[in-house]
Amino acid sequence: MVRAYTQEHVYRHPWSRVTSAAFRKFTHPSTPILLSHITDVHTLSRHLDSNNGVFTTTRSITVKSPTLPFLVRRFLSSPSVVIHCVESTVVHAQNRTMDIVARNVSMRGLIEVEESSRYVPHPENEEEWTMFRQETNIRCKPLSVIAAVAEKVEARCAERFLQNSVRGREIMERICIDLQKDSVVVETGAVDATEALSSSMW
């Protein structure tokens, strides 16, 4: 059984500012409070291709799961589990697209989660707004024979992901406002946008 859902959100900020904010999301002062399930973030690799303006990064993210149903807690002897994830990001500055894919690499025998996100200029206001779209798939594997329990696990995870998505967007909005005030991000030119993304993170 797979639980899937899609979310869309419009940031009333330019693409360059929003994508720069995405790189800062886990280091903002609000993150430990609003995204308390995230316990650790590390950059594994990063690369800027100056020929085509493509910027790629890979990060490891450690999260704490929501409280699990009783039967699962008994099975794991724990109310929640620590899950390690890998997040891959590809930014095409010339096309102004940013794609992020995050998957869990631990606990895959119990549950598989894949979250795909995309940031592009909004078609109705390309210079001032950014369209965000996120697709999430959650699959509880060994419990598929116990449909009721599997459905509870998937539903609880989906509920938590939705809550965290709202909080994540709140952090993003705060960062965008900070960037706007401080005039940190260069908002003109595809190459300048890529340089801003790179320098703001590293």
Helices and strands as residue ranges (DSSP letters): E 2-11, H 15-24, G 25-27, H 31-34, E 38-49, E 54-64, H 70-76, E 82-92, E 97-104, E 111-122, E 125-140, G 142-145, H 147-182, H 190-201
